[in-house]
Amino acid sequence: QVQLVESGGGLVQAGGSLRLSCAASTSSFSINAMGWYRQAPGKQRELVASINRGGSTNYADAVKGRFTISRDNAKNTVYLQMNSLKPEDSAVYYCNTRFGVWPWGQGTQVTVSS
């Protein structure tokens, strides 16, 4: 069974930066499009960024120009660099395949103070 382990979250002031990492325990990582999702209290989980196996990326409008998704297939790891953070970015962040087919990990909490 695939395991996803997210890390790198924390408490940061508005305007600050964080870099999230997600390690996947599967050799099929490299052939899958991957995504970063977030879920704020009382809200549905939403996709914020995705990257296909060729490295092409897509972003939700709310994070475009501030977040950058990348991947290292040799390490089975996907990253999310988050800059110019806003309080509304506060949420638990998860990674998964682009369509969320693997079991979800525990996520990593991001809290942005104003």
C-alpha positions as CSV (number, residue, x, y, z in Angstrom):
1,Q,0.0,0.0,0.0
2,V,1.3,3.4,-0.9
3,Q,2.2,5.7,1.9
4,L,2.4,9.5,1.6
5,V,4.3,11.5,4.2
6,E,4.0,15.3,4.1
7,S,6.3,17.6,6.0
8,G,7.5,21.2,6.2
9,G,4.4,22.9,7.5
10,G,4.4,25.4,10.4
11,L,3.5,28.8,11.7
12,V,4.6,31.8,9.6
13,Q,3.7,35.4,9.4
14,A,1.9,36.8,6.4
15,G,4.3,37.5,3.6
16,G,6.6,34.6,4.7
17,S,7.6,31.4,2.9
18,L,7.4,27.7,3.6
19,R,8.6,24.7,1.6
20,L,6.5,21.5,1.8
21,S,7.8,18.0,1.0
22,C,5.9,14.8,0.3
23,A,7.6,11.5,0.1
24,A,5.8,8.5,-1.6
25,S,6.6,4.9,-0.9
26,T,6.1,3.6,-4.4
27,S,8.3,3.1,-7.4
28,S,5.3,4.2,-9.6
29,F,5.7,7.7,-8.4
30,S,7.5,8.8,-11.5
31,I,4.7,7.9,-13.9
32,N,2.0,9.7,-12.0
33,A,0.9,13.3,-12.2
34,M,1.0,14.6,-8.6
35,G,-0.9,17.3,-6.8
36,W,-0.9,19.3,-3.7
37,Y,-4.2,19.8,-2.0
38,R,-5.3,21.8,1.0
39,Q,-8.3,21.7,3.4
40,A,-9.2,24.5,5.7
41,P,-11.6,24.0,8.6
42,G,-15.2,23.7,7.4
43,K,-14.2,23.6,3.8
44,Q,-13.7,20.9,1.1
45,R,-10.3,19.7,0.2
46,E,-9.1,21.6,-2.9
47,L,-6.4,21.1,-5.4
48,V,-3.9,23.9,-5.4
49,A,-1.2,22.7,-7.7
50,S,-0.3,19.8,-10.0
51,I,2.6,18.6,-12.0
52,N,2.6,15.9,-14.6
53,R,5.3,13.3,-15.1
54,G,6.9,15.6,-17.7
55,G,7.1,18.5,-15.4
56,S,4.3,20.6,-16.7
57,T,2.5,22.5,-13.9
58,N,-0.9,23.9,-13.2
59,Y,-2.1,26.1,-10.3
60,A,-5.3,27.3,-8.8
61,D,-5.9,31.0,-9.4
62,A,-5.7,31.7,-5.6
63,V,-2.0,30.6,-5.5
64,K,-0.8,31.4,-9.0
65,G,2.4,33.4,-9.0
66,R,3.1,32.6,-5.3
67,F,3.4,28.8,-5.1
68,T,5.7,26.5,-7.1
69,I,5.3,22.8,-7.4
70,S,8.2,20.6,-8.3
71,R,9.2,16.9,-8.2
72,D,12.3,14.7,-7.8
73,N,11.5,11.3,-9.3
74,A,14.8,9.9,-8.0
75,K,13.6,10.6,-4.5
76,N,9.9,9.9,-5.1
77,T,9.2,13.3,-3.6
78,V,7.1,16.3,-4.6
79,Y,7.6,19.8,-3.2
80,L,5.5,22.9,-2.8
81,Q,7.4,26.2,-2.4
82,M,5.0,28.7,-1.0
83,N,5.9,32.4,-1.0
84,S,4.0,35.6,-0.1
85,L,1.8,33.6,2.2
86,K,-1.6,34.9,3.2
87,P,-3.8,34.1,6.2
88,E,-6.2,32.5,3.8
89,D,-3.6,29.9,2.9
90,S,-3.9,28.4,6.3
91,A,-5.0,24.8,6.0
92,V,-3.8,21.2,6.2
93,Y,-1.8,20.5,3.1
94,Y,-1.8,17.0,1.5
95,C,-0.2,15.5,-1.6
96,N,-1.6,12.7,-3.7
97,T,-1.8,11.8,-7.3
98,R,-3.5,14.4,-9.6
99,F,-6.8,12.6,-9.0
100,G,-6.3,11.6,-5.4
101,V,-6.3,7.8,-6.0
102,W,-3.7,6.9,-3.3
103,P,-4.5,6.6,0.4
104,W,-4.2,10.1,2.0
105,G,-1.4,10.9,4.3
106,Q,-1.7,12.8,7.6
107,G,-1.0,16.1,5.9
108,T,1.0,19.0,7.3
109,Q,-0.5,22.0,9.0
110,V,0.2,25.5,7.6
111,T,-0.8,28.4,9.7
112,V,-0.3,32.0,8.4
113,S,-0.7,34.8,11.0
114,S,-1.8,38.3,10.0
